[in-house]
Amino acid sequence: MRFVPVDSDDEETNQAVDASYLEKYNDSEYSVTMSTEPVRRNTLEVVPGE
């Protein structure tokens, strides 16, 4: 398994991650902060090992 940064220009993926995160952690006071820069650029994709 490896972790690959999600390209900051990949708006479709970033928006999907943000929406899922906000849905799951809506009650957290940090939920909005986690989907904004600079935190957002630290999103990683988990890629299964070969």
N, C-alpha and C positions, 0 to 999 in steps of 0.2 A: 504494500500500500504506500502511496505517496500523496503528498499534499501540493496542489498547484494553485497559485494565486489566481483569482478570477480577474480578468482584464477589466480595468476601470471603464473602458469603452464599451463593454458588453452590458449595455443598459437593460436588456431583456432579462438576463440572468440575475443581475443585481436587484432589479425590481421584484423578481420572483422570490429571491432570498429575503428581501426586506419585508414583503407581504407575509411570508410564512413566519418570519420572526415576530412581526407585530401581532399576528394572529395568536401565536403561542404564548407570547410574553406581554400581552396587552396590559396586564395589571401591574407590570413593573414600571417603576419611575424612570428606568433607564432605557425603556424600549425605543423611544424616539431617537435618543442619542446613538444607539447602536446602528441605526440605519442612515447616519449622516457621516460626512467626512470629518476627520480623518479615519474614523473607526471603520467605515464601510470598505475602504481599500484593503483592509486586512482579511477580507473574506477569502476562504480557501475552498477549493474543490477537492474532495477525497476521491482519488483514483485507485481502483483495485490493483493489486500487484499482478504481474504477469507470470 
